[in-house]
Amino acid sequence: MTPDRTAREIEPTRTELDARPGFAVLEFGAGWCPICQAAQPLIAQALATRDDLTHIRIEDGKGRALGRSYRVKLWPTLILLRDGVEVERLVRPESSVKITQALRVLS
């Protein structure tokens, strides 16, 4: 089965993410956030060659339990998961190179 690399806007539960096998990148942000919008091409470029992981885009904001459970404070925040466990975190990444370097932990 080919991994689903499509960013989704359906918010999974923390229990589902903790039990999720394989590699995943959680992207916490908000559609209206200019910093999140500016990071989109950087994230896309870094993920372009990684068809072994799933990118899950999560709309975050006040009262959103999932972001709080990961202690997300700034957007965008990328959380890299291996078999449901956080192995790396990037807050407001400024270059695709930094994202690509962080993705190396998922191998």
C-alpha positions as CSV (number, residue, x, y, z in Angstrom):
1,M,0.0,0.0,0.0
2,T,1.3,3.4,-0.9
3,P,1.5,5.9,2.0
4,D,-1.0,8.7,2.0
5,R,1.1,11.9,1.5
6,T,-1.8,14.2,1.2
7,A,-2.2,16.8,3.9
8,R,-5.5,16.3,5.6
9,E,-7.5,18.8,7.5
10,I,-9.5,16.3,9.5
11,E,-8.3,16.4,13.1
12,P,-7.4,13.0,14.4
13,T,-7.5,12.2,18.1
14,R,-4.4,12.1,20.3
15,T,-5.1,8.4,20.9
16,E,-5.2,7.7,17.1
17,L,-1.9,9.6,16.6
18,D,-0.2,7.8,19.6
19,A,-1.2,4.4,18.1
20,R,-0.3,5.4,14.5
21,P,2.4,3.2,13.0
22,G,5.1,4.6,10.6
23,F,6.3,8.1,10.0
24,A,4.2,11.2,10.2
25,V,4.6,15.0,10.2
26,L,1.9,16.9,12.1
27,E,1.6,20.5,11.0
28,F,-0.2,22.7,13.5
29,G,-1.2,26.1,12.2
30,A,-4.1,28.2,11.1
31,G,-5.2,29.0,7.5
32,W,-5.4,32.8,8.2
33,C,-1.9,32.9,9.8
34,P,0.6,34.7,7.5
35,I,3.6,32.9,9.0
36,C,1.9,29.6,8.3
37,Q,1.1,30.7,4.7
38,A,4.7,31.7,4.1
39,A,5.9,28.3,5.4
40,Q,3.8,26.3,3.0
41,P,6.2,26.3,0.1
42,L,9.1,25.4,2.4
43,I,7.2,22.5,3.9
44,A,6.1,21.3,0.5
45,Q,9.6,21.4,-0.8
46,A,11.0,19.5,2.1
47,L,8.3,16.8,2.0
48,A,8.4,16.4,-1.8
49,T,10.9,13.6,-1.8
50,R,9.6,11.8,1.3
51,D,6.9,9.4,0.1
52,D,7.5,7.2,3.2
53,L,5.6,9.5,5.5
54,T,2.2,11.1,6.0
55,H,1.7,14.8,6.3
56,I,-1.3,15.7,8.6
57,R,-2.3,19.4,8.6
58,I,-4.1,20.3,11.8
59,E,-6.0,23.6,12.2
60,D,-5.1,24.8,15.6
61,G,-6.5,27.6,17.8
62,K,-8.0,28.6,21.1
63,G,-9.8,25.7,22.7
64,R,-8.3,23.0,20.4
65,A,-7.4,20.1,22.6
66,L,-5.0,18.4,20.2
67,G,-2.6,21.3,19.9
68,R,-2.7,21.7,23.7
69,S,-1.9,18.1,24.2
70,Y,1.3,18.6,22.2
71,R,2.0,21.9,24.0
72,V,1.9,23.9,20.7
73,K,2.5,27.6,21.4
74,L,3.5,29.1,18.1
75,W,2.5,28.4,14.5
76,P,3.5,26.7,12.4
77,T,4.8,23.9,14.5
78,L,5.9,20.6,12.9
79,I,5.9,17.6,15.0
80,L,7.7,14.5,13.6
81,L,6.3,11.2,14.8
82,R,7.8,7.7,14.5
83,D,5.2,5.0,15.5
84,G,3.2,7.6,17.3
85,V,6.1,9.0,19.4
86,E,7.4,12.5,18.9
87,V,11.1,12.4,17.8
88,E,11.6,16.0,16.6
89,R,9.8,19.4,16.6
90,L,10.3,22.5,14.5
91,V,8.7,25.7,15.5
92,R,8.3,28.4,12.7
93,P,10.8,26.8,10.3
94,E,12.5,29.4,8.2
95,S,13.9,27.2,5.4
96,S,13.2,23.9,3.6
97,V,16.8,22.9,4.5
98,K,16.1,23.0,8.2
99,I,12.9,20.9,7.7
100,T,14.8,18.5,5.5
101,Q,17.5,18.1,8.1
102,A,15.0,17.5,10.8
103,L,13.2,14.8,8.6
104,R,16.4,12.8,8.7
105,V,15.4,11.4,12.1
106,L,12.6,9.7,10.3
107,S,14.6,7.0,8.6
